[in-house]
């Protein structure tokens, strides 16, 4: 059997940039918790994204949690959250005892529907924050969402975990809202094995996050704690990996884009298959290439997943929406549709295809052919 083809896996630089920074951490004995790599990684993320301030953290989930803390989420507060996402977006809402209200997607980007968001604001008057997602690296309709949130004086938290390097009107995702969270998990476009980053224009609030995530230790000779703290800081070694990875981020985006375009070309004559779309003024990073299968097609997502699985090729369904998850079933869900939901349809009809930047073009063409053969057989 062939070597496994992954959906997305870590890809260290051919130049060995990461090892240079790791060696520096070992040579200086700054392994953890902090050090030069952590400080420089924050500065370099800011330089790349044009964010004003950053805090390097142990995970993207930690970044989202601290963003909620930074906007002063309290128990019982209403937080609007995109439903079509991974659970890491919604879980931090629960950490703070707040109440999520899930918002449906639209078909132009598969992200939060501005129309559904407007409808949600008509129903709920006191909303503490809106959490949007740039799904699979595709920017949401952030200009429309920003306008709505400004009208209601509600802060935006961007879950840009999947979209580092993606831009909308030339501006980086993660830098539109009051706070933006990036992830460096092993499957992301660049990785620190595990890690995240919170960015914001507010130096005061990012300084406060730095305080919280180092156990909220007060500047006293003894161990003094006036607030609950967290052990969320990124280690100096892992930050070194991140610094090296950041040097090849544009290479990774270019490769991910080539993968997306090759799939698009490979399926252009199969009307039952549509690639995840994006706005003309957006540059996705194409972290994952996802397809939508027409509901009336004789070939359905599971057929594709199982056919690839037989060849030791990994693919997955699109995220199961949060409003469909048992853990969140008691919470409200707002859609612009009278019946059903766009996010549920995308989940039921969507497939994430292998998007690994180490995948060769020949391997990708084999994947395309396996899928094409399914449609030829019916």
NORWO-V409613 format. One record per residue. N is the residue number from 0. RES is the residue in three letters. PHI is phi in whole degrees, -180 to 180 (999 if undefined). D_CENTER is the distance of its C-alpha to the mean C-alpha in Angstrom with 2 decimals. Layout:
BEGIN
n->(N N)
res->(RES RES)
phi->(PHI PHI)
d_center->(D_CENTER D_CENTER)
END
This chain:
BEGIN
n->(0 1 2 3 4 5 6 7 8 9 10 11 12 13 14 15 16 17 18 19 20 21 22 23 24 25 26 27 28 29 30 31 32 33 34 35 36 37 38 39 40 41 42 43 44 45 46 47 48 49 50 51 52 53 54 55 56 57 58 59 60 61 62 63 64 65 66 67 68 69 70 71 72 73 74 75 76 77 78 79 80 81 82 83 84 85 86 87 88 89 90 91 92 93 94 95 96 97 98 99 100 101 102 103 104 105 106 107 108 109 110 111 112 113 114 115 116 117 118 119 120 121 122 123 124 125 126 127 128 129 130 131 132 133 134 135 136 137 138 139 140 141 142 143 144 145 146 147 148 149 150 151 152 153 154 155 156 157 158 159 160 161 162 163 164 165 166 167 168 169 170 171 172 173 174 175 176 177 178 179 180 181 182 183 184 185 186 187 188 189 190 191 192 193 194 195 196 197 198 199 200 201 202 203 204 205 206 207 208 209 210 211 212 213 214 215 216 217 218 219 220 221 222 223 224 225 226 227 228 229 230 231 232 233 234 235 236 237 238 239 240 241 242 243 244 245 246 247 248 249 250 251 252 253 254 255 256 257 258 259 260 261 262 263 264 265 266 267 268 269 270 271 272 273 274 275 276 277 278 279 280 281 282 283 284 285 286 287 288 289 290 291 292 293 294 295 296 297 298 299 300 301 302 303 304 305 306 307 308 309 310 311 312 313 314 315 316 317 318 319 320 321 322 323 324 325 326 327 328 329 330 331 332 333 334 335 336 337 338 339 340 341 342 343 344 345 346 347 348 349 350 351 352 353 354 355 356 357 358 359 360 361 362 363 364 365 366 367 368 369 370 371 372 373 374 375 376 377)
res->(UNK UNK UNK UNK UNK UNK UNK UNK UNK UNK UNK UNK UNK UNK UNK UNK UNK UNK UNK UNK UNK UNK UNK UNK UNK UNK UNK UNK UNK UNK UNK UNK UNK UNK UNK UNK UNK UNK UNK UNK UNK UNK UNK UNK UNK UNK UNK UNK UNK UNK UNK UNK UNK UNK UNK UNK UNK UNK UNK UNK UNK UNK UNK UNK UNK UNK UNK UNK UNK UNK UNK UNK UNK UNK UNK UNK UNK UNK UNK UNK UNK UNK UNK UNK UNK UNK UNK UNK UNK UNK UNK UNK UNK UNK UNK UNK UNK UNK UNK UNK UNK UNK UNK UNK UNK UNK UNK UNK UNK UNK UNK UNK UNK UNK UNK UNK UNK UNK UNK UNK UNK UNK UNK UNK UNK UNK UNK UNK UNK UNK UNK UNK UNK UNK UNK UNK UNK UNK UNK UNK UNK UNK UNK UNK UNK UNK UNK UNK UNK UNK UNK UNK UNK UNK UNK UNK UNK UNK UNK UNK UNK UNK UNK UNK UNK UNK UNK UNK UNK UNK UNK UNK UNK UNK UNK UNK UNK UNK UNK UNK UNK UNK UNK UNK UNK UNK UNK UNK UNK UNK UNK UNK UNK UNK UNK UNK UNK UNK UNK UNK UNK UNK UNK UNK UNK UNK UNK UNK UNK UNK UNK UNK UNK UNK UNK UNK UNK UNK UNK UNK UNK UNK UNK UNK UNK UNK UNK UNK UNK UNK UNK UNK UNK UNK UNK UNK UNK UNK UNK UNK UNK UNK UNK UNK UNK UNK UNK UNK UNK UNK UNK UNK UNK UNK UNK UNK UNK UNK UNK UNK UNK UNK UNK UNK UNK UNK UNK UNK UNK UNK UNK UNK UNK UNK UNK UNK UNK UNK UNK UNK UNK UNK UNK UNK UNK UNK UNK UNK UNK UNK UNK UNK UNK UNK UNK UNK UNK UNK UNK UNK UNK UNK UNK UNK UNK UNK UNK UNK UNK UNK UNK UNK UNK UNK UNK UNK UNK UNK UNK UNK UNK UNK UNK UNK UNK UNK UNK UNK UNK UNK UNK UNK UNK UNK UNK UNK UNK UNK UNK UNK UNK UNK UNK UNK UNK UNK UNK UNK UNK UNK UNK UNK UNK UNK UNK UNK UNK UNK UNK UNK UNK UNK UNK UNK UNK UNK UNK UNK UNK UNK UNK UNK UNK UNK UNK UNK UNK UNK)
phi->(999 -60 -64 -60 -99 -91 -61 -163 -139 -57 -138 -73 -67 -65 -79 75 -57 -61 -65 -61 -75 -64 -61 -61 -64 -70 -63 -93 67 -96 -86 -161 -86 -125 155 -61 -63 -63 -61 -70 -63 -61 -64 -73 -64 -63 -64 -74 -89 70 -68 -85 -146 -148 -135 -81 -130 -74 -165 -63 -63 -62 -64 -65 -60 -70 -64 -64 -61 -67 -93 65 -65 -119 -56 89 -64 -87 -127 -79 -137 -57 -79 -83 -166 -81 -62 -61 -69 -86 -55 -62 -61 -71 -55 -94 72 -83 -116 -78 -124 -90 -112 -71 -98 -118 -84 -71 -135 75 -102 -51 -80 -58 -66 -67 -65 -60 -62 -65 -67 -69 -87 -118 -90 -108 -110 -87 -164 -121 -106 -106 -130 -105 -62 57 91 -100 -61 -72 -78 -67 -66 -68 -66 -58 -61 -63 -67 -66 -61 -105 52 -118 -67 -108 -112 -94 -86 -102 -55 -99 -122 -56 95 -77 -133 -134 54 82 -104 -72 -60 97 -113 -83 -78 -67 -142 -132 -121 -112 -120 -122 -61 -58 -96 -77 -64 -132 -135 -118 82 -160 165 -160 -148 -107 -123 -166 -78 -89 -65 -59 -75 -67 -61 -66 -64 -54 -67 -60 -81 -111 67 51 -83 -74 -77 -120 -62 -94 -83 -116 -134 -99 -135 -72 -116 -139 -102 -114 -76 -80 -75 -66 -67 -66 -63 -63 -60 -61 -63 -67 -65 -62 -67 -111 -58 -64 -61 -66 -63 -61 -67 -60 -68 -61 -62 -59 -67 -68 -62 -58 -66 -67 -112 -63 -100 -110 -65 -77 -111 -129 -75 -57 -85 -150 -71 -61 -90 -110 -118 -68 -92 53 -50 -124 -90 -120 -122 -113 -105 -55 -61 -90 -69 -71 -93 -117 -49 -63 -61 -68 -60 -71 -64 -70 -59 -62 -100 63 -116 -85 -145 -147 -66 -64 -47 -77 -57 -65 -70 -98 -83 -53 -67 -115 -65 -81 -97 -71 -136 -118 -127 -79 -83 -76 -134 70 -153 -65 -63 -65 -63 -65 -63 -73 -112 -103 -138 -92 -95 -52 -133 -72 -72 -90 -68 -80 -64 -63 -64 -64 -65 -64 -61 -60 -67 -59 -70 -61 -62 -60 -75 -72 -78 -111)
d_center->(32.46 30.02 27.60 24.33 21.82 18.29 15.19 13.49 15.12 15.73 17.70 19.88 21.60 24.99 26.44 25.85 24.34 22.63 26.02 27.66 25.57 25.77 29.53 29.84 28.33 30.82 33.70 33.35 32.74 29.63 27.51 26.09 25.19 25.08 26.52 26.46 23.30 21.27 22.93 22.60 18.93 18.29 20.76 19.40 15.82 17.71 19.97 17.36 15.22 18.38 16.99 20.10 19.29 16.92 17.00 15.91 15.05 15.11 11.52 8.27 9.96 13.00 11.55 10.73 14.17 15.89 14.65 16.31 19.29 19.54 20.02 22.59 21.34 24.35 25.35 25.58 23.64 21.86 18.12 16.77 13.44 11.82 13.19 11.32 8.26 8.29 10.94 9.28 8.57 12.27 13.99 14.40 16.22 18.63 19.10 20.73 22.72 21.37 21.38 18.36 19.17 16.86 16.62 16.88 15.29 17.33 18.09 17.81 14.02 13.16 11.49 13.40 17.07 18.97 22.09 20.84 19.69 23.22 24.74 22.96 24.34 27.73 27.65 26.28 27.88 26.59 22.80 21.39 17.79 15.36 11.68 9.84 6.49 6.16 6.24 6.53 6.73 9.35 10.23 11.52 15.22 14.74 18.49 19.67 17.41 18.49 22.07 22.02 20.60 23.18 25.89 25.12 24.57 21.28 18.59 15.03 12.07 8.93 5.59 4.46 2.74 2.80 5.53 7.98 11.31 10.79 13.48 15.22 18.97 18.60 16.54 13.21 10.13 9.84 13.64 14.73 14.46 16.49 13.63 10.25 8.06 6.76 6.68 9.61 10.00 12.57 10.77 8.31 9.98 11.89 12.63 14.94 15.27 13.54 12.55 10.55 11.65 12.50 14.02 16.58 19.83 21.67 23.30 25.05 22.01 20.20 23.59 23.67 20.33 21.88 24.80 23.08 21.08 24.33 26.03 27.25 30.31 32.78 34.68 37.79 39.97 39.39 36.19 35.69 32.89 33.03 29.50 27.24 25.02 22.23 22.02 18.49 19.34 18.18 21.25 23.05 22.98 19.24 18.89 21.39 19.30 16.48 19.18 20.38 17.07 16.50 19.83 18.71 15.31 17.15 18.84 15.70 14.49 18.08 18.20 15.06 16.72 19.98 18.65 17.39 20.76 22.80 21.48 22.16 25.61 26.27 25.79 27.21 30.46 29.04 28.76 27.15 23.91 21.48 18.38 15.25 16.60 15.60 17.68 20.40 19.45 15.85 14.94 11.83 10.88 11.24 9.02 10.52 13.68 14.24 17.64 19.38 22.85 25.51 26.74 30.29 29.65 31.74 28.97 26.04 22.60 24.19 26.86 24.45 22.54 25.96 27.49 24.87 25.08 28.84 28.24 25.95 22.91 19.62 17.82 16.15 16.10 13.28 11.67 14.67 14.40 14.81 18.19 19.44 18.74 22.01 20.74 19.83 22.62 24.74 22.46 22.82 20.94 21.56 21.76 23.66 25.36 28.62 27.99 25.04 21.44 19.27 16.31 18.87 20.29 17.09 16.59 20.26 20.57 17.37 16.97 14.32 16.63 16.94 15.02 16.14 17.27 20.40 21.40 24.58 25.40 28.18 25.98 23.68 26.88 28.03 24.92 25.59 29.23 28.65 26.80 29.45 32.18 31.00 31.49 34.82 36.13 36.07)
END
